[in-house]
Amino acid sequence: MERRTFLRVTGVAGILAAQRAPAFAQGTKLHWLRWNDFVPAGDVVLRQQIVEAGKALGAEIQLETINANDLQSRITAAIQSGSGADVIMTLHNWPHLYAASLADVTDVADWLGKDQGGYYGQSEQAVKDGARYLAVPWSISGLMIAYRKSWFAEAGATAPPKTLEEYRQLGMKLKKKGHPIGQTLGHTFGDAPAWSYPLVWNFGGAETDKQGRASLDSKETVESVKWMASFWKDACDEGGFAWDDTNNNRAFLAGEISASLNGASIYIAAKRGQDKIKDDKGEPMWRDIDHFAIPRGPAGTWGYHIPFSHMVMKYSKNQKPAKELLKWLHAKEHFGKWFEVMEGFSVGSTKYWEQHALWGKLDDAMKLYRTAAQASRIIGYQGPPNAKASEVYSKYILTDMYAKAAQGMKPEDAVKWAAGELKAIYG
Amino acid sequence: MKKPIAGGAGAATGVEVTLASSGVSRPRRGPLSPLENERLLAGVLLAPTIVLLGMFIAYPFVMGVWLSLSSTSVGNVGHFVGAHNFVKAWNDSIFRTAFWNTCWYTGWATVFKLTLGMWLALLLNRSFRGKRIVRASMLLPFIVPTVLSTFAWRWMFDPTFSVLNWLLFRAGMITTKLPFLSDGDYGMWCAIVVNTWRGMPFFAITLLAGLQTINPDLHEASSLDGANAWHRFWHVTWPLLKPVTLVVVVFSVIQTFSDFQLIYVLTGGGPANATHLIATYAYQVGVATGLLGEGAAISLFMLPVLFLVVWLQLRYLRRLETT
């Protein structure tokens, strides 16, 4: 669909021509639910934008932000009771889980993809069911390994490790020096799956085959588990079994760990708090931080960069204004304001944002995030990221497979356990 | 023969109650006013309770049973699947781990709460200065919302910044950090400790109330007969306290077996499901995964276990009362 056609169909052209808000029912109220962003400045911009959007669309917009771990319970309660927020932010492939309860947003998502250079693979897969878009892709949170340059250099690494084995060897030296690597294997929504899924892929394993049948039980998966068990013992802070998505940030900024897979929030927080967050020499820590992608395994160098999207709920009586709101927010001049304050922590769901002027202004340490999303797969790989993939994710089966081996279970047995769980889910 | 019941309401309201009616006809009266009609009045007085119980106990329970027998998932009504969800849960290794964890957690937490609660109650039953303040402050762990107090414990057990590890290290008792929440066994014992800390005051205050109903003369008499403290406890206090103890244990077992908040906040069921309980796993399956039918089936597994425990304890209680 041409942009012009889209504008005509959705009536936006008319709104622009009339120079006033659309004729939504008087007193239209939109309730928008999101997480508390790891970069609070992003929420500040959105709160300013809803005022502008409200005036432009003739609706009163309320933005509610909650803890990320509470999103799913709110979504479930809203769907089952048939009332709640009109627009809800989701992570991962959750829209597939709620497909029956979502309004069709194909028109907005189609427009966005075409208008802004096309979606990254995982952004589209996370929200698309056949030809129908279940949600409108919003952004991607890139996950890279933040590390302390000086400590890596002391351990003999002037450049980041290129392979997982090099990473383990380096980690061993770092741990002996009292600077272990910090990696969660806990039950937490972001950092744990962003590590455990790519680890399977980078050794050549896969959760499912192309037909969506469980295929985890392979020698490649066993190899990945063996590597993880020794990596854990040799290189990691063993407290990571109980870490959530915030523990590694705190441990890194307190100088307890030398590296950790994370969004860019460690670097951003270190820079914003440079007066307080210092390294062991008393210098601002952010100068000593850089990033690298999960190193290459025998089968590649994939990452899992988490896609975010917005669902318009089927129970909402304000589906049209809700879609208008999403379209308004995704206009380049509006999304750009949010994108800029996120400083690379979140990138766009489309490739257009790789060319944004922000990348020229950011520190070198942040530039890796510009194209990070290109090397991402999505949970459920190689099959479709459907509701069954969500079940595997929600039960932390892949993460627990590694955790069990790291706690001493034989790698073969850990894989057998996880494969059994997947078999019960996928059939 | 007409025999009015003596005094009171009957006389005051003019209602006569007859014990025998042979040969004597009841005097004719006009229609009863609504307040005089006992059946109607009972119905009216009970109605709010029945409505509340129906709305908040019966309906959710029946709904839960229906969900457990259906393939309902979030946003999909589902259809009747019989015992499929129960069979699937039973064949699920995470469920079996959670089931065993729940029994272990409930068992040990109850033992500790009972032992420490009893000890505390015996201490508080003595006379000392500031007795009332101590008794009131003892209830604090029970009053503070579970989520808040568990967050505080979580900070104390933090894998990186645990104040307990710091204290033990400073005191020279450890050389490396104790893996409070990052080791499965430690994690479970930490959860039991927090549950005991929180639940012990309930035991203590209830047992204290029971202790105060025991006639001091009995202790005095047994002392005169030469009984030492242990004998007085075992032969006088304990037999008289048994009924109260059993009631407290029943309540505690029900609450502990269905515990959710504490584990959800403290460990999230990790590491590697080592601290998952039935309630947290049911939440994970029912809410996070959206499989409401399967989640309901998992949580209903608590029912037969609790029913059996409560039935056995109440049966024992009844036996105690009759003897």
Boltz contact constraints between the chains, C-beta under 6 A:
constraints:
  - contact:
      token1: [A, 72]
      token2: [B, 288]
      max_distance: 6.0
  - contact:
      token1: [A, 73]
      token2: [B, 287]
      max_distance: 6.0
  - contact:
      token1: [A, 76]
      token2: [B, 74]
      max_distance: 6.0
  - contact:
      token1: [A, 76]
      token2: [B, 287]
      max_distance: 6.0
  - contact:
      token1: [A, 79]
      token2: [B, 74]
      max_distance: 6.0
  - contact:
      token1: [A, 79]
      token2: [B, 75]
      max_distance: 6.0
  - contact:
      token1: [A, 97]
      token2: [B, 290]
      max_distance: 6.0
  - contact:
      token1: [A, 98]
      token2: [B, 75]
      max_distance: 6.0
  - contact:
      token1: [A, 100]
      token2: [B, 75]
      max_distance: 6.0
  - contact:
      token1: [A, 100]
      token2: [B, 76]
      max_distance: 6.0
  - contact:
      token1: [A, 101]
      token2: [B, 75]
      max_distance: 6.0
  - contact:
      token1: [A, 186]
      token2: [B, 270]
      max_distance: 6.0
  - contact:
      token1: [A, 187]
      token2: [B, 268]
      max_distance: 6.0
  - contact:
      token1: [A, 187]
      token2: [B, 269]
      max_distance: 6.0
  - contact:
      token1: [A, 187]
      token2: [B, 270]
      max_distance: 6.0
  - contact:
      token1: [A, 238]
      token2: [B, 182]
      max_distance: 6.0
  - contact:
      token1: [A, 239]
      token2: [B, 159]
      max_distance: 6.0
  - contact:
      token1: [A, 239]
      token2: [B, 160]
      max_distance: 6.0
  - contact:
      token1: [A, 239]
      token2: [B, 182]
      max_distance: 6.0
  - contact:
      token1: [A, 241]
      token2: [B, 182]
      max_distance: 6.0
  - contact:
      token1: [A, 241]
      token2: [B, 271]
      max_distance: 6.0
  - contact:
      token1: [A, 242]
      token2: [B, 159]
      max_distance: 6.0
  - contact:
      token1: [A, 242]
      token2: [B, 181]
      max_distance: 6.0
  - contact:
      token1: [A, 242]
      token2: [B, 182]
      max_distance: 6.0
  - contact:
      token1: [A, 251]
      token2: [B, 160]
      max_distance: 6.0
  - contact:
      token1: [A, 256]
      token2: [B, 160]
      max_distance: 6.0
  - contact:
      token1: [A, 391]
      token2: [B, 289]
      max_distance: 6.0
  - contact:
      token1: [A, 394]
      token2: [B, 288]
      max_distance: 6.0
  - contact:
      token1: [A, 394]
      token2: [B, 289]
      max_distance: 6.0
  - contact:
      token1: [A, 400]
      token2: [B, 272]
      max_distance: 6.0
  - contact:
      token1: [A, 403]
      token2: [B, 271]
      max_distance: 6.0
  - contact:
      token1: [A, 403]
      token2: [B, 272]
      max_distance: 6.0
  - contact:
      token1: [A, 404]
      token2: [B, 272]
      max_distance: 6.0
